[in-house]
Each structure stands twice: as C-alpha cells, then as structure tokens.
Amino acid sequence: MSDAEKAQFDRAMMRLAIDQARNAWAVGEVPVGAVVVREGAVLATGYNQPIGSHDPTAHAEICAMRAASELLANYRLVDCDLYVTLEPCAMCAGAIMHARVRRVVYGARDPKTGAAGSVVDLFADPRLNHHTEVTAGVLADECGALLSSFFAERRGGRGGSEACPEATPPPDGSGIEVRFEDQER
C-alpha cells in the first residue's frame, strides 16, 4: 500500500471512529469512538460508555479492544491497528501496549490526559517492552470539533466557569452536597 493509499485508508477508518463517537454522544457520553482493524478489515468498534456502564475503564479504545479480543479469542491483538478519535489516556495506552496493538491512529490531541505525546508519551518510553507505532492528527479538526460541540452543548452555550457546580459541605459533616445553578435550593 502506498503512503497516499495508507493515508486515505486511515481517514476512512477515522470516519468510522467518528461515527462511533456520535453513538457515545447520543447516549450522553463524551464522544470518543474507536475501531480495531486487521488486514484491512474492521474487527470491532467501540465508543465511550463509562457513565452508562458504571465502569471507569469503558473508554472507547477498551470497548473496541475487548470486542476484537472476544472475536479473535485472544487477548493479544497482534497485527491489529486501533483508530480512535481522541489521543489515548495512560490507562488506554497501557492496554494498547499489553494487547500488542501494532499501531494506534488518533485524531485530536488531549492536552489534559494524552499519553501519546501531549502530557506523556508512554508509547515512546524505552523502558517498556512493547512499542506501538503512533500516527497522530488524522482528521484532528473533525474529531476536536465533535468534542468541542459536545461540551458546548453540555454547558448550554455558557462559558466553562458558569457550568461548574457549587459545592457546600453539609452541616453534619457527612459529605459534600453538590448543587448546580439550575437546581432549586
């Protein structure tokens, strides 16, 4: 496959990941989507669902890798590529490397939790025993716009500081009561 064909294929797979991210948005989750591919064929897809599944590990990458692993009946995803709309976090980067994913292709950078170069680069750490190839920035503007639109909608079009909850400790000291601006007191 030529470099131009590879780039075209990467964009097509990222569009599938963006479709998965839209599924996450549709159920109220942060819109991140992922696709696992082997030998040019889609094995599995996934989208963020930690809130609905009550599972902090249910990131898009993990969901897609779990489905691919079940399909292959193997926890190793050798010769597989993972496409994801947002730069993987440290948890996902660790799982990607443990699964022996050949290559991860991501769209938008994550300046707060990105573990493929934005905050840390676990994939390039020479102390680790598996090094997944990373391709960054595929359809980055589209992936980033989807996330920005989601968070703007969640804030109701208001600035970020206006959407923060007001926390006040309860009088009995049992915990913290959280109230949002639109809630009655």
Rosetta silent file (secondary structure, phi, psi, omega in degrees, C-alpha in Angstrom):
SEQUENCE: MSDAEKAQFDRAMMRLAIDQARNAWAVGEVPVGAVVVREGAVLATGYNQPIGSHDPTAHAEICAMRAASELLANYRLVDCDLYVTLEPCAMCAGAIMHARVRRVVYGARDPKTGAAGSVVDLFADPRLNHHTEVTAGVLADECGALLSSFFAERRGGRGGSEACPEATPPPDGSGIEVRFEDQER
SCORE:     score description
SCORE:     0.000 S_00000001
   1 L     0.000  129.744  179.403    0.000    0.000    0.000 S_00000001
   2 L   -71.328  165.678  177.663    1.418    3.398   -0.989 S_00000001
   3 H   -60.502  -39.171  179.578    1.671    6.257    1.517 S_00000001
   4 H   -65.959  -41.218  178.471   -1.245    8.012   -0.213 S_00000001
   5 H   -66.841  -39.377  178.297   -3.395    4.863   -0.042 S_00000001
   6 H   -63.464  -42.948  179.662   -2.455    4.355    3.623 S_00000001
   7 H   -64.964  -39.183  178.618   -3.432    7.965    4.430 S_00000001
   8 H   -65.459  -43.065  178.136   -6.727    7.534    2.575 S_00000001
   9 H   -63.586  -42.702  178.435   -7.448    4.295    4.457 S_00000001
  10 H   -58.743  -42.376  178.829   -6.580    5.975    7.775 S_00000001
  11 H   -64.824  -40.947  178.889   -9.066    8.760    7.043 S_00000001
  12 H   -62.934  -42.401  179.058  -11.787    6.246    6.133 S_00000001
  13 H   -68.779  -34.913  178.089  -11.243    4.314    9.376 S_00000001
  14 H   -67.680  -32.993  176.188  -11.212    7.538   11.386 S_00000001
  15 H   -63.934  -36.405  174.692  -14.588    8.429    9.867 S_00000001
  16 H   -64.851  -40.229  177.907  -15.895    5.120   11.239 S_00000001
  17 H   -64.217  -38.268  177.437  -14.428    6.038   14.628 S_00000001
  18 H   -63.389  -39.350  175.393  -16.172    9.432   14.399 S_00000001
  19 H   -59.729  -40.417  177.448  -19.452    7.591   13.767 S_00000001
  20 H   -65.640  -38.227  177.632  -18.822    5.611   16.943 S_00000001
  21 H   -61.324  -37.857  177.027  -18.119    8.860   18.816 S_00000001
  22 H   -63.958  -34.009  174.817  -21.530   10.110   17.698 S_00000001
  23 H   -61.363  -41.611  178.273  -23.041    6.963   19.243 S_00000001
  24 H   -61.027  -46.476  179.921  -21.420    7.938   22.543 S_00000001
  25 H   -58.947  -41.783 -177.074  -22.878   11.442   22.303 S_00000001
  26 H   -59.886  -26.837  179.222  -26.317   10.007   21.541 S_00000001
  27 L  -106.307   16.342  174.226  -26.316    8.207   24.912 S_00000001
  28 L    83.335   14.061  179.130  -24.876   11.143   26.861 S_00000001
  29 L   -98.352  159.539  174.742  -21.256   10.010   26.965 S_00000001
  30 L   -59.665  127.965 -172.242  -18.189   12.030   25.962 S_00000001
  31 L   -75.428   86.102  173.127  -17.989   11.484   22.178 S_00000001
  32 L  -125.224  132.541  179.870  -14.945    9.293   21.664 S_00000001
  33 E  -128.871  156.764 -178.203  -15.058    6.380   19.233 S_00000001
  34 E  -144.383  154.197  179.501  -12.654    3.616   18.254 S_00000001
  35 E  -139.859  133.905  174.377  -12.219    0.964   15.568 S_00000001
  36 E  -105.594  129.734 -175.798   -9.930   -2.101   15.539 S_00000001
  37 E  -127.274  140.100  173.283   -8.715   -3.164   12.103 S_00000001
  38 E  -137.946  130.394  178.771   -6.676   -6.160   10.936 S_00000001
  39 L    52.005   40.746  176.522   -5.532   -6.778    7.375 S_00000001
  40 L    79.162    3.350 -179.208   -7.784   -4.005    6.082 S_00000001
  41 E  -115.939  138.628  176.811  -10.954   -5.378    7.709 S_00000001
  42 E   -73.066  123.175  176.659  -12.844   -3.883   10.642 S_00000001
  43 E   -92.248  -40.881 -174.067  -12.866   -6.376   13.514 S_00000001
  44 E  -160.269  158.436  175.840  -14.628   -4.328   16.152 S_00000001
  45 E  -130.830  165.133  177.341  -15.821   -0.887   17.134 S_00000001
  46 E  -161.784  160.007  174.607  -16.410    0.831   20.425 S_00000001
  47 E  -143.219  160.852 -179.228  -17.411    4.115   21.973 S_00000001
  48 L   -55.846  133.072  174.780  -17.104    5.733   25.359 S_00000001
  49 L  -153.507   35.773  179.603  -19.565    4.316   27.878 S_00000001
  50 H   -67.354  -32.316 -177.972  -18.161    4.621   31.397 S_00000001
  51 H   -70.386  -54.651 -177.303  -21.174    6.534   32.707 S_00000001
  52 H   -66.086  -31.624 -178.274  -23.890    4.238   31.373 S_00000001
  53 H   -93.132   -3.411 -177.652  -21.999    1.049   32.149 S_00000001
  54 L    55.007   42.681 -175.551  -20.826    2.248   35.586 S_00000001
  55 L  -136.737  107.274 -178.476  -17.326    1.198   34.513 S_00000001
  56 L   -63.818  -15.114  178.738  -14.447    3.678   34.666 S_00000001
  57 L   -92.161    0.344 -174.490  -12.490    1.514   32.218 S_00000001
  58 L   -82.359   51.568  173.229  -15.167    1.612   29.489 S_00000001
  59 L   -75.877  160.157 -176.960  -13.285    4.031   27.264 S_00000001
  60 H   -53.807  -44.614 -177.939  -13.796    3.690   23.511 S_00000001
  61 H   -62.268  -44.717 -178.856  -10.421    2.011   22.998 S_00000001
  62 H   -63.600  -45.266 -179.575  -11.015   -0.552   25.738 S_00000001
  63 H   -60.565  -44.060 -179.943  -14.513   -1.360   24.455 S_00000001
  64 H   -66.868  -41.166 -179.993  -13.249   -1.873   20.896 S_00000001
  65 H   -68.438  -36.712  176.775  -10.273   -3.981   22.036 S_00000001
  66 H   -60.871  -45.543 -179.691  -12.493   -6.142   24.269 S_00000001
  67 H   -64.915  -41.352  179.000  -14.812   -6.857   21.337 S_00000001
  68 H   -65.947  -40.757  179.178  -11.892   -7.611   18.996 S_00000001
  69 H   -63.569  -40.417  176.883  -10.275   -9.889   21.585 S_00000001
  70 H   -63.893  -43.055  179.934  -13.518  -11.821   22.015 S_00000001
  71 H   -61.519  -41.995 -178.735  -13.868  -12.195   18.254 S_00000001
  72 H   -85.619   -9.011 -174.956  -10.293  -13.471   17.920 S_00000001
  73 L    53.734   44.181 -178.325  -10.458  -15.474   21.164 S_00000001
  74 L  -157.687  132.632  178.618   -7.124  -13.917   22.080 S_00000001
  75 L   -77.214  -13.242  175.935   -6.167  -11.046   24.355 S_00000001
  76 L   -89.544  130.566  179.135   -3.283  -10.225   22.015 S_00000001
  77 L  -111.190   51.303  179.905   -4.233   -8.055   19.064 S_00000001
  78 L   -61.213  141.887 -179.264   -1.063   -8.649   17.068 S_00000001
  79 L    65.876   17.803  176.851   -1.170   -7.195   13.543 S_00000001
  80 E  -106.917  149.612  174.199   -4.137   -5.006   14.521 S_00000001
  81 E  -115.731  145.474  179.934   -4.414   -1.246   14.245 S_00000001
  82 E  -118.355  125.712  176.561   -6.583    0.889   16.521 S_00000001
  83 E  -107.896  130.292 -178.150   -8.214    4.092   15.302 S_00000001
  84 E  -144.050  142.070 -173.386   -9.527    6.462   17.975 S_00000001
  85 E   -73.584  -20.528 -178.816  -10.888    9.989   17.781 S_00000001
  86 E  -129.323  141.502  178.125   -9.006   11.257   20.866 S_00000001
  87 L   -49.841  130.616 -178.286   -5.433   10.672   21.978 S_00000001
  88 L   -61.463  146.105  173.404   -5.389    7.685   24.366 S_00000001
  89 L   -81.190  178.330 -178.477   -5.064    8.262   28.118 S_00000001
  90 H   -62.562  -40.556  179.034   -2.496    6.388   30.217 S_00000001
  91 H   -60.036  -49.377 -177.814   -4.942    3.570   31.032 S_00000001
  92 H   -67.267  -38.696  178.015   -5.774    3.015   27.373 S_00000001
  93 H   -60.513  -41.992  177.311   -2.143    3.342   26.286 S_00000001
  94 H   -61.788  -44.976  179.415   -1.217    0.610   28.762 S_00000001
  95 H   -64.728  -39.373  178.621   -3.983   -1.669   27.499 S_00000001
  96 H   -60.335  -44.089 -179.478   -2.989   -0.985   23.884 S_00000001
  97 H   -70.780  -40.083  177.942    0.589   -1.996   24.609 S_00000001
  98 H   -62.842  -33.802  179.126   -0.422   -5.071   26.651 S_00000001
  99 L   -78.278   -8.570 -179.914   -2.619   -6.181   23.742 S_00000001
 100 L    64.941   34.007  174.711    0.359   -5.745   21.396 S_00000001
 101 L   -59.321  134.588 -176.688   -1.591   -3.497   19.025 S_00000001
 102 L   -69.449  -44.777 -173.867    0.697   -2.747   16.091 S_00000001
 103 E  -148.346  139.882  172.878   -0.355    0.850   15.503 S_00000001
 104 E  -115.662  132.136  179.258   -2.639    3.433   17.073 S_00000001
 105 E  -119.468  121.577 -179.873   -4.019    6.233   14.917 S_00000001
 106 E  -125.914  159.917 -178.442   -5.723    9.092   16.708 S_00000001
 107 E   -90.423  -86.717 -174.752   -7.464   12.300   15.732 S_00000001
 108 E   -82.839  143.114  173.214   -7.493   15.088   18.334 S_00000001
 109 L   -73.792  153.755  176.669   -4.757   15.661   20.877 S_00000001
 110 L  -119.375   97.878 -175.127   -5.712   15.582   24.555 S_00000001
 111 L   -70.035   -9.287 -179.380   -3.757   18.322   26.366 S_00000001
 112 L  -100.105  -38.027 -175.940   -5.037   17.198   29.787 S_00000001
 113 L  -134.283   10.523 -177.076   -4.637   13.395   29.786 S_00000001
 114 L   -63.986  128.877 -177.971   -2.999   12.455   26.470 S_00000001
 115 L  -112.937   21.098  176.367   -0.452    9.655   26.836 S_00000001
 116 E  -121.265   28.685  175.830    0.823    9.624   23.252 S_00000001
 117 L   130.665  -25.614 -177.352    2.810   12.828   23.461 S_00000001
 118 L   -72.731  -47.237  177.581    0.574   15.608   24.778 S_00000001
 119 L  -108.413  -51.237  173.491    1.155   15.052   28.501 S_00000001
 120 L  -136.644  165.990  175.698    3.371   11.959   28.494 S_00000001
 121 E  -127.173   85.090 -179.698    4.416    9.580   25.727 S_00000001
 122 H   -66.632  -29.286 -178.034    4.103    6.050   27.043 S_00000001
 123 H   -68.855  -22.473 -178.109    4.417    4.619   23.546 S_00000001
 124 H  -101.609    0.948 -177.486    7.940    6.030   23.214 S_00000001
 125 L   -71.128  115.282 -176.340    9.225    5.040   26.654 S_00000001
 126 L   -67.665  -14.562  179.214   12.239    2.786   26.021 S_00000001
 127 L   -75.580  -17.317 -178.869   11.797    1.084   29.409 S_00000001
 128 L   -87.514  151.766 -170.986    8.597   -0.594   28.227 S_00000001
 129 L   -89.009   -7.838  176.742    8.790   -3.886   26.352 S_00000001
 130 L  -131.173  135.825 -178.318    6.318   -3.180   23.530 S_00000001
 131 L  -123.366  104.724  177.864    6.319   -0.122   21.327 S_00000001
 132 L   -78.465  134.882  175.257    3.160    0.592   19.393 S_00000001
 133 E   -69.803  142.465 -178.806    3.581    2.829   16.349 S_00000001
 134 E  -123.423  132.181  171.246    1.611    6.080   16.669 S_00000001
 135 E  -120.293  119.687 -174.936    0.080    8.214   13.926 S_00000001
 136 E  -107.291  152.848  168.471   -1.364   11.467   15.256 S_00000001
 137 L    84.303   15.231  179.079   -3.714   14.077   13.873 S_00000001
 138 L   -74.978  119.431 -176.049   -5.830   12.111   11.380 S_00000001
 139 L    52.528   37.948 -176.605   -8.999   14.199   10.870 S_00000001
 140 H   -57.126  -41.392 -178.266   -7.956   16.087   14.008 S_00000001
 141 H   -63.836  -42.909  179.098  -10.151   19.114   13.257 S_00000001
 142 H   -65.594  -43.434 -179.834  -13.288   16.982   12.841 S_00000001
 143 H   -64.459  -43.986  179.555  -12.541   14.959   15.958 S_00000001
 144 H   -66.267  -39.518  179.710  -11.803   18.071   18.004 S_00000001
 145 H   -63.425  -37.563  178.952  -14.892   19.895   16.722 S_00000001
 146 H   -62.547  -45.558  178.562  -17.102   16.998   17.801 S_00000001
 147 H   -64.990  -44.213  179.802  -15.720   17.154   21.336 S_00000001
 148 H   -61.131  -42.737  179.098  -15.956   20.962   21.460 S_00000001
 149 H   -63.910  -41.616  178.983  -19.570   20.886   20.282 S_00000001
 150 H   -59.639  -49.405 -177.062  -20.470   18.256   22.855 S_00000001
 151 H   -70.159  -32.293  175.341  -19.014   20.234   25.746 S_00000001
 152 H   -64.202  -41.679  177.672  -20.541   23.492   24.491 S_00000001
 153 H   -64.211  -41.811  179.827  -23.937   21.772   24.440 S_00000001
 154 H   -62.348  -34.899  178.874  -23.385   20.386   27.943 S_00000001
 155 L   -82.070   -4.509 -179.159  -22.610   23.885   29.172 S_00000001
 156 L    68.413   28.805  178.704  -25.722   25.186   27.445 S_00000001
 157 L    81.872   -0.046 -179.274  -23.652   27.591   25.394 S_00000001
 158 L   -90.077  166.098  176.653  -22.246   29.221   28.529 S_00000001
 159 L   -67.647  157.937 -176.403  -18.608   29.611   29.441 S_00000001
 160 H   -57.354  -39.042 -176.926  -16.896   26.810   31.322 S_00000001
 161 H   -69.581  -27.177  179.814  -16.742   28.605   34.675 S_00000001
 162 H   -72.722  -20.414 -175.883  -20.503   29.208   34.658 S_00000001
 163 H   -91.588   -3.038 -177.332  -21.170   25.471   34.354 S_00000001
 164 L   -73.671  139.298  178.413  -19.206   24.443   37.443 S_00000001
 165 L   -71.364  154.979  175.735  -21.258   23.100   40.340 S_00000001
 166 E   -96.906  124.475 -178.244  -21.346   24.938   43.630 S_00000001
 167 E  -110.245  131.802  175.849  -20.218   22.682   46.482 S_00000001
 168 E  -134.201  135.009  179.492  -21.088   23.306   50.104 S_00000001
 169 L   -70.948  137.775  178.020  -20.343   20.968   52.998 S_00000001
 170 L   -68.529  154.613 -176.282  -23.461   19.694   54.779 S_00000001
 171 L   -62.058  -29.014 -177.474  -23.901   20.797   58.390 S_00000001
 172 L   -85.208   -1.694  178.313  -23.486   17.267   59.783 S_00000001
 173 L    72.545   16.412 -176.211  -20.099   16.772   58.071 S_00000001
 174 L   -79.988  -12.267 -178.525  -21.253   13.583   56.301 S_00000001
 175 L   164.517 -161.795 -178.884  -20.063   14.617   52.871 S_00000001
 176 L  -114.736  132.217  175.442  -20.396   17.279   50.245 S_00000001
 177 E   -95.037  128.384 -179.668  -23.671   18.424   48.769 S_00000001
 178 E  -107.734  129.295  177.336  -23.375   19.444   45.138 S_00000001
 179 E  -125.988  140.030  177.752  -25.818   21.913   43.637 S_00000001
 180 L  -101.008  156.302 -176.048  -25.974   23.121   40.074 S_00000001
 181 L   -55.826  -34.636 -175.762  -27.022   26.620   39.120 S_00000001
 182 L   -87.708    4.013  177.907  -30.270   25.458   37.554 S_00000001
 183 L   -93.117  145.238  174.099  -31.330   23.453   40.641 S_00000001
 184 L   -74.403  148.418 -178.854  -33.607   24.839   43.288 S_00000001
 185 L   -90.328    0.000    0.000  -32.020   25.166   46.673 S_00000001
